[in-house]
Structure formats: structure tokens, C-alpha cells
Amino acid sequence: MSSNRVAADRVDSVTTGPIQGSVKHYREIEADGTALRIPVRRIGLSTGDHFDVYDTSGPYTDHTAVIDVEAGLPKLRDSWAKPDVPGPRTQLAWARAGIVTTEMRYIAEREGVSPELVRAEVAAGRAVVPANHRHPESEPMIIGKKFAVKINANIGNSAVTSSIGEEVEKMVWATRWGADTIMDLSTGRNIHETREWILRNSPVPVGTVPIYQALEKVGGDPTKLSWESYRDTVIEQCEQGVDYMTVHAGVLLRYVPLTAKRVTGIVSRGGSIMAAWCLAHHTESFLYTNFDELCEILARYDVTFSLGDGLRPGSIADANDEAQFAELRTLGELTGIAKSHGVQVMIEGPGHVPMHKIVENVRLEEEWCEEAPFYTLGPLATDIAPGYDHITSAIGASIIAQAGTAMLCYVTPKEHLGLPDRDDVKTGVITYKIAAHAADLAKGHPLAQDRDDALSKARFEFRWRDQFALSLDPDTARDFHDETLPAEPAKTAHFCSMCGPKFCSMRISADVREYAEKHGLTGEQALDAGMSEKSAEFAEAGGKVYLPVVS
Amino acid sequence: MSSNRVAADRVDSVTTGPIQGSVKHYREIEADGTALRIPVRRIGLSTGDHFDVYDTSGPYTDHTAVIDVEAGLPKLRDSWAKPDVPGPRTQLAWARAGIVTTEMRYIAEREGVSPELVRAEVAAGRAVVPANHRHPESEPMIIGKKFAVKINANIGNSAVTSSIGEEVEKMVWATRWGADTIMDLSTGRNIHETREWILRNSPVPVGTVPIYQALEKVGGDPTKLSWESYRDTVIEQCEQGVDYMTVHAGVLLRYVPLTAKRVTGIVSRGGSIMAAWCLAHHTESFLYTNFDELCEILARYDVTFSLGDGLRPGSIADANDEAQFAELRTLGELTGIAKSHGVQVMIEGPGHVPMHKIVENVRLEEEWCEEAPFYTLGPLATDIAPGYDHITSAIGASIIAQAGTAMLCYVTPKEHLGLPDRDDVKTGVITYKIAAHAADLAKGHPLAQDRDDALSKARFEFRWRDQFALSLDPDTARDFHDETLPAEPAKTAHFCSMCGPKFCSMRISADVREYAEKHGLTGEQALDAGMSEKSAEFAEAGGKVYLPVVS
């Protein structure tokens, strides 16, 4: 823990214990002599079976784990091999050298794919494994379009509100519900200390936007920024263990005037800071002119670039415009440079885009940026619903993920209006798990539909507790059910409150199925052949189809 | 009001008064000697301008209106012309005869299109105007893919819970927030009386599923249903003023066994009731065999068919299967029959469908059902998020509407779990307004983007109150803003709580724009030519870009 750390009493207690209806389980495998324990959330079913789901929550949901926020999480990856290869020691360099790292084996088991697929995708630059050597607490994960779509949750204090304790709890809370990475976007006081507490306790990769802290260091005046102060900030954050960094190096001086006629100008904070700097100095962005040196720094730690879209559209009117795509072309150029230094790269994307303009974003990103993983904020499919932008953006996020986006940055209901609280963070995460899963289904991810099928089967068989446990948010599902039918017998009732016992279509169709199976009737021909003489028999049995099982 | 009506004290008071930041306004036009007042919601802006939006809320949001729930709404359409033509007096027959009805003129003004477009689309069967002669209180509206995408809200009591007063208020509440039609799906006691109160007070078309009431009349046993009792129920509802009716006439005997191997069988209540009847009697559905007579009844009142998808998939696993598409083909056959009787038709659609299988539903519906308006329930893009199915389904709804679906049936957060309360109804309506609007944008509806642009402009210019007023839900937008920055000066602050005054990208880009405009810099060449010498000047001005306007 950093010597700058704040007093422990400023970190409130964090949420621990398993999610309702499940337990933490570890699959044990061996990789190059190292015993690996791959975490899964194991959902117990009333049938005696279980269903395992991908688990991002770290030790916090393990009821046997001892959580000590002051000590931080165990340094899981410190003992893992870091093979010697010529050049940088990054997952990209190892993958290119044909080496399957321990991280890659861990990821393959998590994703249900072969270690070779992981290596090949990383080597091609189509996937990244954000894993700073100095953040050994993190459980390896991968971002790439051949794998499950990932989601990021933003946390971080601002000048206006929030404490360190709240931010650490937000990280634990967000990963509990499924955040694959978190970004610490703090801009207020104690940026270094907040980040230290988050990193030492985070089981997922942590991203930052170093320009925010660099700006704090120069008193908030962007014209006073310099490459030197920025570089020092990046090194400080690399040393701490930040896994990926947003760098707005594509905001070039000549692109700035392209935003002048926009409805909403520049809406990216990093983008606007760099635009102001470029205009004030009438000089090309120091992030662009010093990009090679920046690559050398990130390569030493295996920090991944997240090349920021500083000129992303902030409204439907500005989507897919000249400013946005000019920057994207430059991000493509920078992608090639970063990879030549052995540095992993992903590309950030919009923003606000109407549905019919979404797919073009993915197509151009892939074409211009060597298929580097795309990491988008939404996009929001309309501007007219502040207060519901988790939904407006989930629509865009699902579509852009189906088209190939590898990670989705969540948007909470407070977007455009205020800072998300604990409930907003959960709502944002669950909403984005929906978008990511919908895309996994549409892309045919091998493990995706199993969960839908398991839940729907439980629903059809009136296994209410299993339905809750298999859902993304068992607590809410159960609470909603209990609002109308709170009694315990209702958990096993063969009907629900929507239709009541007499109108239950599920019950009727269970009867239909039972009847059809009994008589081998599963197709038109079978029906024609065998059904005529059975109808009286069914009518007799059918007289009972509405018998309520709970009075 | 029906003589069966329940005591007035059972109807609680309903919500009245304008939505925050707007007033009811009427555009006055003349049509064939009739003075028409077309309602709009007029949003007042702090710039002195106003912005009008489509308004479904009826007189309840008119602060000058006297609302008397016992008397019902004024019978707006009773005095309108009902031209004599050979055959039925339906909007379809009139449109085919080349007549632009008063309803069509009213709709054209509402939609911002020509009356002739309305007539032509109705004549072609690509749009419907659900307007029972016996529901003169309703304000005409149109459902068709060339017009704004519409949404429906389901209300209605069940055997388990809810009162008449609650249902009337749900209708008022749902239309307040934008429901274009409502369906009364009551299955419990007082079905007739509940419907009467809703119809006499509803400014929007009301739909029902007559089989629910027919089933109540035979004590809940589907095997006891008969054509005669069903027909009587339909006539009763036509007489009351129901505008459109869901009829599951496509559930044929030979399709029932196709559902036996499904993960979730038959999930439509109407579908399962008819399946049970067909199996019990081993006879073709009485809805199918008596469809001509049914058409004759509906034609007399100009009640619109909503041909129900009784075999719609209830899970991702069952999407686009043989049972679903077999029924859809039959709905196409019935569409032709209905139209030959002069009856308007729309077609109901799924359900649960993964994103990559959604567009095929629209394609086949259009091909097989003569492009009759498609009216879909969601579809839910995944099964795994009970408690959030307004969101899972908004994803599917946006995509299916972009592909050509004309009306979306809302889904609330309580779907699969319980009965929606007042908050759930609002959440469902707003969520579906988002889906519908996102599709309007993607389809290039002429009026759609104006609202996004107006809101984004207000956002960029820090006109907070205008941003709230232009949003789909001004109350929530304002509440969320006030949670972090409640003070009144913050409503005019040139920053918000997310970034605080020092980090505001909107402010920086306003400065960039001001600078660029001052120097005529709006393109790369302009920049190259004129910018070099101006940079010192900007640096001087730029030193002030972060001055907070509120301390």
C-alpha cells in the first residue's frame, strides 16, 4: 500500500458474501506447474444440478475468504512465469513469440475456449489482456470480439462529491454484479490515494484517464499542461498498477475546427482539454508528438492503450461526422505504432449514434485500426431521455456489440444529470450485462444460450427459486415476485400473479405437452394419424387443467 | 355509461394537469366544415421559443378542462361525418373509396404528413385507424410503418389483485406519459364494468382479448367455450366501444403438437386456451371456422382485428420455430379474408427472439400478411433478466421497429414476476417511447430528430430547465439533477455535478466554437491559413475558460 494512503477508517466496509442462490466455486487446473483456481459463480438448482456462470467478483463473494481492505487482495499473479523474450515483456510480445502465458491459460478456462485461440487473438492484436505487472491482484480476463462481450463500470470521485470509501465499495459492488473492468475517473482530491485503495483491492483490471490527474497537478488550467508533467503522471500510474489508460492522442490541432459547427461540440473531457491546449499553443498535441516515448513507458509495465475518442459525438446530430472519423483514422495510425512497440491497444468509440449509423462505426474501426478491440460508450440511440440513458445506450450497445464491439462502457441512469450512487451503479452494470449477453447470443457465443435455456426451463416448470437464482439480479427478481405474492408457498406455486391459477398458459401447455408425449404426438403427421380417437380421453383429463395447486 | 357501472366512489381520482415545463395546446384546422382541434404538448423554452410534441394524454393534461370521470370524456367524434359507401362503414372501406375521412385529416395533422398519405396507407392495408363508432371519445391515431412508431400499454385487473379505480388511473397515467393505445386485459371480477369506465374515459383506442371474458363466462374451463358464447362476448365488447380485438384464430389444431418439444410450450394465454379447446374437442378452432361471421360483426362497428400470435415463442430457444411461423402463415390467410370484409387488420408478433433472428420476423410478416401493420410484444432479446425485461425487450423492440414494426406493446419491469404498479407502468411507457423514438430516428421520420437536436442544443447551452422539459420524463430528469446539485442557481450553472466547474468539456468546446467563429475557422484550410497568428490571442482568452459561474 502506498505510503500516501489515507487512514483506514476512511474506507467503509465493503459488500461481501455470495449472491443469492449461488456459491463461489473454483475450477482447478494446472498450467506450466502452477496450480490455477478459476473462479465461477455456481448456481445451485432445486433439481440437484448446478449451473456455473462467469464470475468477476473476486474473493468478496467467497464466504470462506477473509477480506482485509487495508492489506489488499492476495497478489495472485506475482508468482506466475514472465517468460524472457526479446523486447518488451507484454502479453502481445509473448503471444507473437508463440508463448501461451499463464494468464492466457486462465482466460481460456474462464471463456471455455482453447488456450491457442487466446494466444492467436492476442498475437493478431484482435484481443487484449489488460494486466499491468504491478497489479498482480487482478484475475486475468480478455477483451476481444471472439470472446464474451465485456463491460466496464466507471467510478471515481469528482470535485463536487464522494469519498474514497464510497469509491472502493463502488468497485466491489460493480464487480459483484458483473463489471469486467472498472475505470477510476477521479478528478477531485486524493486522486492518487483513491486509486491506490482501488487497485490493491480490485480483482478486475483498472483503467484511468491520466490527463485528469495531470490537469489537477497544473491547477486545472489545460494551457499549462506539458508533456513532461503528463509523462510523470503516466509513470506514477503505471507504477501503481493501472492496467489500461485512455489517451486522447488522436485529437490533432487540425481537427479541432471541425467541431465548431457541431450541435454539441466536444463532449469528451480529455478531448476538450487537448483541444484547448492545441489551440492555445498552436502546436500539435504533445500526446501525438511524444507517442513513441509513451509506448516505451507502457511497454515496460504491459499497460494497455485505450486510445480515446476525444472527438466522439455528443448528440445524434453529430454522429459519424468528419471530426469523429478524422480522429478515428489517426487512432488507426497510432495503433500500428503502439503495436510496433509491443503494446496492446484497444480503441474507444462513441457516444451518441442513431441505430442506422451504428454498424458503420464498427466497420471503419476494424478497417482503419487493424481490428483492435473496440470499446464503446453506449452508444445512446437517442438524446431525448435523460434519466433513462442506461436504456437509450443499452439499445445502441447491444447493436454495436453484435457488430463486433468487444467491451461496452456502462452508462447509468444519472448520465448527463448527476453522479451515480450505489443503486445507479448496479442498474448500469445489470443493464450492460443484458446488452453484452444479448450480443453474445446474437453472435452465437458457445456458452451464452445455455443460461437462457436453463432459466426458461425453470420458468416453464415453475421452479421460481431457480428462475431467480439464474437471473442477472436474483434479489430484484425475488423482490418483484414477492410484492404481489409474498407467501412462501407461492415460491412453488404452479402459477403466478399475472394470470392467477385459472389463466395460466404455462400450465395449459404443460398439459398439452404431457398429453402429446403420452401419445407420441409431436408433429402434424403424428397428430393426423393418432389423435382422433384420443380427444375424448384428453377432454376427460383436460377437465382438471385449472385445478389450482395453492388455494 | 353502462347500467352495470359500479359506484363512482370506487373510481379514485385521476392524475390531471400539464407535464412539467409544458402546456396543452390545440392546433385548429378545418375539415369538411368541421372545426378540428389537434392536441399537442407545447414545451416552453427559456429562449422564448416553444417546441410542440405529439400528445396522447387527452384532456387530462389540459389545465382548463373539467374532468368528470363519471360523465366520461366529451364524445368528440359523434358529430363527424360517416360517409355512405357501398358495404361497411370502416376506415378501410372509405379509404378504398377514395374518401379522406375526418379521422384521416386529424391524423395527418398529428403526424405532420399529407391526408392523402394517410388515406393511401389505410386503403392498402399497410396502416390501421382503430376507431370503433361506439368509442367517440377517442382522438384518432394511426398505426402503420410510414408513421411514427406507436406504443401500447397493457392494463387490467387479474384474479389476484387490483380495483377498477386503479385501472382507470393506470389508463390516464399511461396515456399521460405517451401510450398511444391501451389494452384492457382484465381477467378477474367486474370485467364489463372495468372496461366501461376505461372506455368512457379513454382518449386513446382501447384493445381487448375477448376470449378472456368469454372464459370467465364458462367458469374458467376452456373446454366449455363455444362459438356462440364467444360471439356474444365480442358483440358485447363491440357495443361498448372496444377499438381493436386480439383474436387467436391462427392457432390451428394441427399446429398444437408442434409446441410439444418447445422449452416453454405455449406462453400466450389466448393461444393456450384455444389449444386446449382444439385438443379436447379434436375439432378445428371455432375462431378459424367462424372467421367470416366474426369479420361481419367487426365490420359493423369498424373494430380492427389484432390477429394474435397464440404460438409466439416464450423463450430464446423457441424463437422463429415451426409452430410460430406456421401460425403466421395462417394469419396471412385470415388477413386477406378480413380485408375482403372491409375490416382493418394488424398482426401480433413475438415475444422472445435473439437479436439476429428479429428482422426475419418482419420480413415474413410483410411477405405473408400483405404488409398489414405489425404489432409486437418486445421482443425480449434474452431470457436471463427478470426484473429488467422492460430493458431486454426495449432492445428487441427498437430493432424490430426499425425493421418496420408499426406498434410496440410495452413490457414493464414486473414482466414474468408480478403485476405492474403505477411506477412500473410509467417505466414501461417511457422505456417504449425510447424504443419507438430510436426507431423513428433510424427510419428518418421527418419530425423525429428535431427533438433530439432541441434537447442537445439546450444541453450544450446549459439550459437545464429546457433540457428537462424536452425530455420524455421531465420529473425524473429534474429529480436526478437535484439529487447532486439541488440549489436553484445550479439550474443555470454552466457546469454539472459529473465534472464540476473545472472539467467541463461543454464549456471548453463552447470556448473553442466562439474562438473558431470569431476567426472564421471551420475547416482545415481555414485553420492552416488563419490560425497561426491567432494562437497567442486564444491563449490569453483561454486563461479564463474555467472560471466557474457559480462559486
Interface residues (C-beta under 8 A of the other chain):
Chain A: S158 A159 V160 T161 T187 G188 Y212 L215 G220 D221 P222 T223 L253 R254 V256 P257 L258 T259 A260 K261 R262 V263 T264 G265 I266 V267 S268 R269 G271 S272 I273 A275 A276 L279 A280 H281 H282 G314 S315 I316 A317 H352 P354 M355 H356 A381 T382 D383 I384 A385 P386 G387 Y388 H390 I391 T392 A394 I395 S398 I399 Q402 P413 K414 H416 L417 G418 L419 D421 I430 T431 K433 I434 A435 H437 A438 A439 L441 A442 K443 G444 Q449 R451 D452 D453 L455 S456 K457 R459 F460 Q467 F468 L470 S471 L472 D473 T476 A477 D479 F480 H481 E483 T484 L485 C496 S497 M498 C499 G500 P501 K502 F503 S505 M506 I508 S509 A510 D511 V512 R513 Y515 A516 E517 L521 T522 G523 E524 A526 L527 D528 M531 S532 K534 S535 F538 A539 G542 G543 V545 Y546
Chain B: S158 A159 V160 T161 T187 G188 Y212 L215 G220 D221 P222 T223 L253 R254 V256 P257 L258 T259 A260 K261 R262 V263 T264 G265 I266 V267 S268 R269 G271 S272 I273 A275 A276 L279 A280 H281 H282 G314 S315 I316 A317 H352 P354 M355 H356 A381 T382 D383 I384 A385 P386 G387 Y388 H390 I391 T392 A394 I395 S398 I399 Q402 P413 K414 H416 L417 G418 L419 D421 I430 T431 K433 I434 A435 H437 A438 A439 L441 A442 K443 G444 Q449 R451 D452 D453 L455 S456 K457 R459 F460 Q467 F468 L470 S471 L472 D473 T476 A477 D479 F480 H481 E483 T484 L485 C496 S497 M498 C499 G500 P501 K502 F503 S505 M506 I508 S509 A510 D511 V512 R513 Y515 A516 E517 L521 T522 G523 E524 A526 L527 D528 M531 S532 K534 S535 F538 A539 G542 G543 V545 Y546
